[in-house]
Amino acid sequence: MVSQCQRMNAGKFSMSFKREDGYTIEVTARQTEAKFDDEFSDKELKYIKKSMIEKIGSESSKEAADMAFDIINVCQELLGEQQFESVDQIVSSNL
């Protein structure tokens, strides 16, 4: 996998195998200390979450509020925190 990663000049190469018994095997080769645009530290996730919570409270567009809601819940999941049930729950818990 490392050779494949090097040949493709990629920082990360992943493979996934689904088994019949309901398990999935995932293997990743990556450059040490490399940072990718789809990976964030806890500090960065908390900042993103805080920014979206501020935005959701001031947003008048339902579509933008729904998008912020989804982003907040992804951050919650990645931080190991309980997800919110609704936009109203986020707004009321952060007043």
Beta strands, then each sheet from edge to edge (+ up, - down):
strand 1: 12-18
strand 2: 24-30
sheet 1: 1+ 2-
end
